[in-house]
Amino acid sequence: MVHIRKMIPEDRGLVYEMLMQTDMFTMAEVNVAVELIDIYLFNKDQQDYDVCVAEFNEQVIGYVCFGPTPATEATFDLYWIVVSPEMQNKGVGSQLLKFVEKEVMRQKGKLLIIETSSQHKYIPTQHFYKSKSYKLEARIKDFYRTGDDRLIFVKRFNNLVHGESKKNGTLEEAVAK
């Protein structure tokens, strides 16, 4: 069974290795991911990012970074969702995404934005988001580099979680459930 919990400093190296092993990201992208992780781990006053890991048999097999979009009302960004190569296509990404969606709704979020690349290697990623009811809302041509467009997927939420009114709480309480 997959367990999702808040990231701790001891997970940092494992997540870095995972980012490198997926062979999906440039070094600059990996550096950005680690920068966000470091802000989360070492700046306890920050409120921009939440980072959680997925564990299976006490081994970190995935992670997710998300948070409220600055200067917006009820909008959230999913910055990173990564699953170790050996655990891909086994439902871990779906569980991480579902966790984020529940947390966004719990925090009264109404919109979740996910950005990805148009590169050929990201076609499975695009299909994944579409299969989870995300809509391709925008495409910015040549955003990352010539021939590599920025694709913006969105999902809108109502105010219900499993048919019940949303309740206030903390991420710690959500992870514990």
Secondary structure, 3 states (H helix, E strand, C coil): CCEEEECCHHHHHHHHHHHHHCCCCCHHHHHHHHHHHHHHHHCCCCCCCEEEEEEECCEEEEEEEEEECCCCCCEEEEEEEEECHHHCCCCHHHHHHHHHHHHHHHCCCCEEEEEEECCHHHHHHHHHHHHCCCEEEEEEEEEEECCEEEEEEEEECCCEECCEECCCCCHHHHHHC
